[in-house]
Amino acid sequence: MTKRSGLCFLTILTLTISLFSCKTTKNVYYTKELIDSTNVVTIPQISIPIAIIQPYDLLQITFYGKGLDMTTMMNNFGGLETGQKFPSSNNEALKPGYLVTPDGFIDLPQIGKVKVAGLTLSQLKADLTQRAAKIMVEPNVIVKFTAFKVSMLGEVGSRGQVTSQREKLTILEALGLSGDVTIYGLKDKVKVIRTLDTTTTVGTIDLTSKDIFKSEYFYLKPNDVVYVPSNGLQQQQLKVNTVIPLVSVGLSLISILIALRILR
């Protein structure tokens, strides 16, 4: 092998290993059609789903009415005490409230056990107002979710449960709370797993399309699970990173052998 051919061989090997090891990611934007538009875009109005109370939800229930003693007694919170953490949550301690049992009940002072799972907040408000009228004068009841929680899995910045004090939460807000989609996530194939009663549905939402605003999964429901699948690039990079040291060693050995041959 001549000196010139040896140098050419080394150059080709170096370029090959460089191209093999360097692989860039492609930026995929949210709602790209809107970003590229220079005009005002009108987003169609979509209905906000009505949240259904489910087991393990945490409810804040406040009673108002004539008679201070009875009102005070009715507002003694049950379920969780102040400072207690919500089950299976990494969040800070939540406000006291009524934790819905696995079989769908809460236990209220002076009223007793009430079946709440499967009801909307307005339905529960009407039910409790009717029950409270038997022991209070002109009762008024306020029912809220203490925390709107969803689970974030897959290629997001921070996996786990996220909570919001608001009673509505969009998928974009939930992703913001979890640190956004990573560079390894497929934004056009995000899954939303939703369980209501005994029925579980899995919906797919494309975050890169303006049609996300029309999707029934744009507004999340309490206890939804959002899963961002991987684009596979991370696994490819791991394989490449495993092969590169071996190729580098081989390249070094070949370089040494070629150098020795040239020097002869």
GULO-8591 format. One line per 10 residues: number of its first residue (from 1); for each residue x, y, z of C-alpha. Coordinates in Angstrom, 2 decimals, decimal comma, always signed. Layout:
BEGIN
NUM> X/Y/Z ~ ...
This chain:
BEGIN
1> +0,00/+0,00/+0,00 ~ +1,43/+3,40/-0,96 ~ +1,59/+6,36/+1,37 ~ -1,03/+8,22/-0,64 ~ -3,48/+5,31/-0,72 ~ -3,02/+4,80/+3,01 ~ -3,87/+8,41/+3,76 ~ -6,94/+8,19/+1,51 ~ -8,07/+5,07/+3,34 ~ -7,71/+6,80/+6,71
11> -9,66/+9,81/+5,48 ~ -12,53/+7,65/+4,24 ~ -12,68/+5,76/+7,52 ~ -12,72/+8,99/+9,53 ~ -15,54/+10,48/+7,47 ~ -17,52/+7,25/+7,74 ~ -17,31/+7,11/+11,51 ~ -18,18/+10,81/+11,76 ~ -21,30/+10,42/+9,64 ~ -22,30/+7,29/+11,52
21> -22,02/+8,90/+14,95 ~ -23,62/+12,26/+14,22 ~ -27,38/+12,21/+13,92 ~ -29,42/+15,32/+14,58 ~ -32,99/+15,61/+15,70 ~ -35,61/+17,41/+13,65 ~ -37,63/+20,14/+15,31 ~ -41,35/+19,39/+15,31 ~ -43,44/+22,38/+16,31 ~ -46,81/+22,58/+17,98
31> -49,63/+23,57/+15,62 ~ -47,18/+24,24/+12,77 ~ -50,01/+25,39/+10,49 ~ -50,73/+28,28/+12,85 ~ -47,06/+29,19/+13,30 ~ -46,54/+29,44/+9,53 ~ -49,67/+31,55/+9,04 ~ -49,32/+35,33/+8,77 ~ -53,05/+35,91/+9,09 ~ -55,39/+35,95/+12,07
41> -56,60/+32,40/+12,63 ~ -60,02/+31,81/+14,16 ~ -60,08/+28,70/+16,31 ~ -63,46/+26,94/+16,39 ~ -65,26/+26,88/+19,73 ~ -65,23/+23,48/+21,37 ~ -67,23/+22,36/+24,34 ~ -65,50/+21,80/+27,66 ~ -66,18/+18,27/+28,89 ~ -68,16/+17,94/+32,10
51> -66,03/+16,32/+34,77 ~ -67,42/+13,19/+36,39 ~ -66,54/+12,41/+40,00 ~ -64,53/+9,21/+40,32 ~ -63,01/+7,15/+43,15 ~ -59,96/+8,79/+44,76 ~ -61,04/+12,28/+43,68 ~ -60,62/+14,90/+46,38 ~ -63,62/+17,19/+46,83 ~ -63,97/+20,52/+48,60
61> -67,51/+20,93/+49,93 ~ -68,66/+24,08/+51,74 ~ -72,08/+24,65/+53,31 ~ -73,70/+28,04/+53,86 ~ -76,99/+28,76/+55,61 ~ -78,70/+30,46/+58,51 ~ -77,48/+29,35/+61,90 ~ -73,77/+29,70/+62,64 ~ -73,50/+26,60/+64,82 ~ -74,93/+24,23/+62,22
71> -72,96/+25,84/+59,40 ~ -69,73/+25,45/+61,38 ~ -70,56/+21,85/+62,18 ~ -71,33/+21,05/+58,55 ~ -68,04/+22,52/+57,40 ~ -65,88/+20,19/+59,46 ~ -63,86/+18,54/+56,71 ~ -63,67/+14,79/+56,52 ~ -61,36/+12,50/+54,58 ~ -57,91/+14,06/+54,46
81> -56,59/+16,28/+57,22 ~ -54,56/+19,40/+56,63 ~ -51,04/+18,60/+55,42 ~ -51,73/+15,03/+54,36 ~ -50,45/+14,10/+50,92 ~ -52,68/+12,74/+48,22 ~ -52,18/+8,98/+47,57 ~ -49,60/+8,14/+44,85 ~ -48,75/+11,80/+44,30 ~ -45,39/+13,56/+44,33
91> -47,05/+16,92/+44,81 ~ -46,98/+18,98/+47,95 ~ -49,59/+18,53/+50,63 ~ -53,06/+19,43/+49,41 ~ -55,95/+21,23/+51,06 ~ -58,21/+19,24/+53,36 ~ -61,25/+17,74/+51,72 ~ -63,38/+14,68/+51,16 ~ -61,56/+11,78/+49,53 ~ -63,89/+9,62/+47,44
101> -63,56/+6,01/+48,56 ~ -62,79/+3,17/+46,10 ~ -66,50/+2,27/+46,08 ~ -67,48/+5,87/+45,31 ~ -68,67/+7,33/+48,65 ~ -67,83/+10,27/+50,92 ~ -68,81/+10,64/+54,58 ~ -70,24/+14,03/+55,55 ~ -70,90/+15,32/+59,08 ~ -74,61/+15,27/+60,00
111> -75,47/+13,74/+56,62 ~ -73,49/+10,51/+56,54 ~ -72,33/+8,44/+53,59 ~ -73,25/+9,77/+50,16 ~ -72,69/+8,04/+46,82 ~ -70,85/+10,57/+44,64 ~ -68,96/+8,60/+41,98 ~ -70,56/+8,99/+38,57 ~ -72,09/+12,38/+39,39 ~ -71,11/+15,79/+38,04
121> -70,33/+18,58/+40,46 ~ -73,66/+20,26/+39,73 ~ -75,55/+17,02/+40,34 ~ -73,79/+16,51/+43,66 ~ -74,49/+20,14/+44,62 ~ -78,21/+19,62/+44,00 ~ -78,21/+16,35/+45,96 ~ -76,38/+17,81/+48,96 ~ -78,53/+20,95/+48,97 ~ -81,62/+18,76/+49,21
131> -80,12/+16,69/+52,01 ~ -78,87/+19,77/+53,91 ~ -82,36/+21,36/+53,76 ~ -83,49/+18,78/+56,30 ~ -81,08/+20,06/+58,95 ~ -80,25/+23,64/+57,86 ~ -82,23/+26,77/+57,06 ~ -81,86/+28,01/+53,46 ~ -78,73/+25,95/+52,69 ~ -76,35/+26,72/+49,85
141> -73,65/+24,23/+48,91 ~ -70,45/+24,79/+46,94 ~ -68,74/+21,71/+45,49 ~ -65,31/+21,82/+43,81 ~ -62,47/+19,52/+42,95 ~ -59,67/+20,29/+45,39 ~ -57,19/+19,38/+42,68 ~ -57,58/+18,47/+39,01 ~ -55,05/+15,69/+38,48 ~ -53,77/+13,84/+35,41
151> -50,86/+11,45/+34,92 ~ -48,08/+12,22/+32,44 ~ -46,05/+9,32/+31,02 ~ -43,56/+8,68/+28,25 ~ -41,35/+11,32/+26,64 ~ -42,14/+14,31/+28,85 ~ -39,79/+16,38/+30,94 ~ -41,17/+15,21/+34,27 ~ -43,20/+12,03/+34,47 ~ -45,81/+11,54/+37,13
161> -48,95/+13,18/+38,36 ~ -49,64/+16,87/+37,77 ~ -52,36/+18,80/+39,54 ~ -54,17/+22,04/+38,89 ~ -56,43/+24,05/+41,18 ~ -58,57/+24,96/+38,17 ~ -61,59/+22,92/+37,15 ~ -60,50/+22,63/+33,52 ~ -57,15/+21,69/+32,03 ~ -56,03/+21,47/+28,40
171> -53,48/+18,98/+27,13 ~ -51,12/+21,87/+26,32 ~ -51,34/+23,13/+29,91 ~ -50,73/+19,64/+31,25 ~ -47,64/+19,26/+29,06 ~ -46,41/+22,64/+30,27 ~ -46,77/+21,51/+33,89 ~ -44,81/+18,34/+33,14 ~ -41,89/+20,05/+31,42 ~ -43,06/+19,74/+27,78
181> -42,44/+16,95/+25,26 ~ -38,79/+15,92/+25,00 ~ -36,88/+15,88/+21,70 ~ -37,49/+12,12/+21,63 ~ -41,29/+12,38/+21,76 ~ -43,78/+11,97/+18,91 ~ -45,95/+15,08/+19,07 ~ -48,28/+13,83/+16,36 ~ -49,18/+10,57/+18,14 ~ -49,87/+11,54/+21,75
191> -52,24/+9,14/+23,51 ~ -54,90/+10,10/+26,05 ~ -56,18/+7,18/+28,13 ~ -59,54/+7,94/+29,71 ~ -61,52/+5,75/+32,10 ~ -65,13/+6,54/+32,98 ~ -66,93/+4,05/+35,17 ~ -65,82/+0,70/+33,71 ~ -65,12/+1,96/+30,18 ~ -61,61/+2,87/+29,04
201> -60,94/+4,70/+25,79 ~ -57,64/+5,59/+24,13 ~ -57,57/+8,65/+21,91 ~ -54,78/+9,97/+19,69 ~ -54,12/+13,67/+19,37 ~ -51,79/+15,44/+16,91 ~ -50,15/+18,39/+18,65 ~ -48,68/+19,62/+15,37 ~ -52,09/+20,16/+13,75 ~ -54,54/+22,98/+14,33
211> -57,20/+20,28/+14,56 ~ -56,15/+19,68/+18,18 ~ -58,60/+22,44/+19,10 ~ -61,42/+20,33/+17,66 ~ -60,40/+17,16/+19,47 ~ -62,49/+15,80/+22,33 ~ -59,16/+15,17/+24,09 ~ -57,96/+18,79/+23,94 ~ -59,65/+19,43/+27,28 ~ -58,59/+16,72/+29,68
221> -60,77/+15,11/+32,30 ~ -59,74/+14,30/+35,88 ~ -57,64/+11,13/+36,11 ~ -56,77/+11,08/+32,40 ~ -53,42/+9,53/+31,50 ~ -51,37/+11,31/+28,82 ~ -48,72/+9,16/+27,13 ~ -46,16/+10,60/+24,70 ~ -44,59/+7,75/+22,66 ~ -40,92/+7,72/+21,68
231> -39,69/+8,42/+18,16 ~ -37,05/+5,70/+18,62 ~ -34,13/+8,10/+18,16 ~ -32,88/+7,67/+21,71 ~ -32,67/+3,89/+21,29 ~ -30,80/+4,36/+18,01 ~ -28,34/+6,71/+19,67 ~ -27,77/+4,21/+22,48 ~ -26,93/+1,53/+19,91 ~ -24,60/+3,92/+18,07
241> -22,90/+4,91/+21,33 ~ -22,29/+1,22/+22,02 ~ -20,75/+0,59/+18,60 ~ -18,64/+3,77/+18,35 ~ -16,01/+2,74/+20,97 ~ -15,52/-0,58/+19,19 ~ -15,19/+1,10/+15,80 ~ -12,80/+3,68/+17,29 ~ -10,57/+0,92/+18,66 ~ -10,64/-0,84/+15,29
251> -9,87/+2,40/+13,49 ~ -6,92/+3,04/+15,79 ~ -5,51/-0,42/+15,18 ~ -5,92/-0,05/+11,42 ~ -4,25/+3,38/+11,57 ~ -1,30/+1,93/+13,44 ~ -0,92/-0,95/+10,97 ~ -1,13/+1,39/+7,98 ~ +1,39/+3,79/+9,55 ~ +3,82/+0,93/+10,19
261> +3,43/-0,29/+6,61 ~ +4,01/+3,17/+5,20 ~ +7,17/+3,65/+7,29 ~ +8,72/+0,45/+5,97
